[in-house]
């Protein structure tokens, strides 16, 4: 019996490939979006902090989140919303991270997480469970942190989102 010796992904050579796999396997540069903001006392449970705007076709690789210790800041989700100028409605509020509890504070050493293994290299619209035709109508997705339980403490929230266009 011979050992496996074959392509296990689509070959990104001179042969045309679709846009879903082209950047995934041809060594596209990784870009970063950096954000930092102050959570105010009035930013209570249910607050939505929009931290980046991307094409629905980018590939989110990882998110690093850091924050001060904030009492009551016990349930955060990170996901996608429509831009405010087209209604701002939720697309999938927790497709990047669900139920994060940062109330004791987060350092960058303990708060990095990647998208789920099944979603590595997938476009944002696929991670959010949106049809490609619908994603084209949005024009953009807002990456947002939703504070399901946010408390009233004040402090800094910052992070980095790594992605491929």
Secondary structure in CASP SS format (residue, H / E / C, confidence):
PFRMAT SS
TARGET T0000
AUTHOR 0000-0000-0000
METHOD secondary structure of the structure
MODEL  1
X C 1.00
X C 1.00
X C 1.00
X C 1.00
X C 1.00
X C 1.00
X C 1.00
X C 1.00
X C 1.00
X C 1.00
X C 1.00
X C 1.00
X C 1.00
X C 1.00
X C 1.00
X C 1.00
X C 1.00
X C 1.00
X H 1.00
X H 1.00
X H 1.00
X H 1.00
X H 1.00
X H 1.00
X H 1.00
X C 1.00
X C 1.00
X C 1.00
X C 1.00
X C 1.00
X E 1.00
X E 1.00
X E 1.00
X E 1.00
X E 1.00
X E 1.00
X E 1.00
X E 1.00
X E 1.00
X C 1.00
X C 1.00
X C 1.00
X C 1.00
X C 1.00
X C 1.00
X C 1.00
X E 1.00
X E 1.00
X E 1.00
X E 1.00
X E 1.00
X E 1.00
X E 1.00
X E 1.00
X C 1.00
X C 1.00
X C 1.00
X C 1.00
X E 1.00
X E 1.00
X E 1.00
X E 1.00
X E 1.00
X E 1.00
X E 1.00
X E 1.00
X E 1.00
X C 1.00
X C 1.00
X C 1.00
X C 1.00
X C 1.00
X C 1.00
X C 1.00
X E 1.00
X E 1.00
X E 1.00
X E 1.00
X E 1.00
X E 1.00
X E 1.00
X E 1.00
X C 1.00
X H 1.00
X H 1.00
X H 1.00
X C 1.00
X C 1.00
X C 1.00
X E 1.00
X E 1.00
X E 1.00
X E 1.00
X E 1.00
X E 1.00
X E 1.00
X E 1.00
X E 1.00
X E 1.00
X E 1.00
X C 1.00
X C 1.00
X C 1.00
X C 1.00
X C 1.00
X E 1.00
X C 1.00
X C 1.00
X C 1.00
X C 1.00
X C 1.00
X E 1.00
X E 1.00
X E 1.00
X C 1.00
X C 1.00
X H 1.00
X H 1.00
X H 1.00
X C 1.00
X C 1.00
X C 1.00
X C 1.00
X H 1.00
X H 1.00
X H 1.00
X H 1.00
X C 1.00
X C 1.00
X C 1.00
X C 1.00
X H 1.00
X H 1.00
X H 1.00
X H 1.00
X H 1.00
X H 1.00
X H 1.00
X C 1.00
X C 1.00
X E 1.00
X E 1.00
X E 1.00
X E 1.00
X E 1.00
X E 1.00
X E 1.00
X E 1.00
X E 1.00
X C 1.00
X C 1.00
X C 1.00
X C 1.00
X C 1.00
X E 1.00
X E 1.00
X E 1.00
X E 1.00
X E 1.00
X E 1.00
X E 1.00
X E 1.00
X E 1.00
X E 1.00
X C 1.00
END
